Amino acid sequence: MGKPLPEGAKRILDGLNFAHIATLMPNGSPQVSPVWVYRHGDHVMISTGVDRQKTRNLERDPRVAISIAPVDQPFPPLQIRGRVVEIIRGEDAVDGFVEVSKKYGNPNPQRPPAAERVVYKIEALSVVSPQT
């Protein structure tokens, strides 16, 4: 069962901070990618392309670790370990891309083809938040 996100974690997720997500390769080794993140309630949302290594990894194994170092105070970072609980495709995934693009400064992003995007909804199983 997922854990509620502390208020400090929500502030970091809602800010213009870059995250790094670790997924697992087929041989069990970690693979890390920088990502834009956004939040729906207590879930972390990641929008990405369908042709990415992290996408192939998450389709096979839903476990993730996420580190977010706020730009104004990078240490200690927010650390979340969790798992993908929903994979969002189609126009809903494009809507997620548009939402995160606006968050990171593109007020009018071009909508990509639905077949090119996927959004992962992640529940936190462990949260180490530097701010409360």
N, C-alpha and C positions, 0 to 999 in steps of 0.2 A: 504494500500500500504506500502511495506517495506521501511525502511530507509537505505541509504548507510552507510556503516561502516566507522567511522573515521580512519585515518591512525594509530593512537595509538591502537585502538581496533584490527586492522588487525595485528599489530606487536605482540600483546599479543596472539591472536588466532594462529598465525603462530609459536609462540615459544613453547618450551617444558613445557607448563603449564597445570596443571590438572584443569578440570572444574567440577562444580557440576551443574546438571540439575534438576530442580524441575518440576514434572508433577503432574497431578491431579488424585487422586484415585476416584473410583466410587461415594464415599460419599462426594466428594469435598475437602477432606483434602489433603495437599501436601505430596508428596513422593520425596525424594532427593537421587540422585545417583551420585557418582563420575564417570566421563567419560573422555576419550581421545577425543579431538576435532581437526578438521581441517577445512579449509576454501576453498570455491570455489567462487571467486569474493566477493560479499557482503553477501553470505550465509554461515551460520554455519552448519557444517556437523558432525553428530554423528553416529558412527557405533556401533551396539550392537547385542546381540543375540536375536533370535525371542522368546525365553522363559523367558524373563525378565519382571519384573513388569512395568518398564518404557515403554516397548514395548506395553504391554496391555493397559496402560494408554494413550499412544500417538495414538494408533489405535482408541480409543474412543473419545479423546479430544486433539486437536492439540496444545493447548496453553502450553507454557513453559516459565520458567525463568532460566537463566544461570548466574552463577557467576564464574569468573576466577580470581584467585589471583596469579599474577606472582610470581615465586619462589624467584626472586631477590628483589622484592618490593611488598609485598603482600597487602599493604594498600595504598590507597583504591583499591578494586577489580574492574575489568571490570564487569558491569552488563548489561545483555541483556534480554529483554522480547520480546517474539515473538511467532511465530506459525509455525508448520510444513506445508510446501507448497508442498512437494513431498516425497513420500515413495519409496525407491529404493530397489528392491529385485533381487534375482537371481545372476548371475555372476557379474553384475554391483555392487551389494552389497559386494560381495567378493573382488572386486577390491578396493572398499572403505576401507574395513578391511585391505587389504595389504598396501594401501597408509598410513593409520593412524599408522599401526604397524611399518612401516619404519620410519615415523616421530619420533616415540617414542623409537627408538633404535634397532629394530629388522630388520637387513638389508635383511634377507631372510626368511620371515614368511611363515609357512605352510598354504596353502590355505584350509580353512574349507569348508565343503559341502555348496553349495549355499542355501539350505533349512534352514540352521542354522543362517544366517546373514540377517540383514536389516540395511539400512542407512536412516537417516532422514535429509532432507534438510530443514533448518530453516531460515525464513526471520525475520530480526529484526524489531520490531515495536517501541521499545524504547531502546536507548543505553546510558549508563552512563559510559564514558570512562575516566580513570584517566590520560591518556596520549593523547596528540594530535599529 
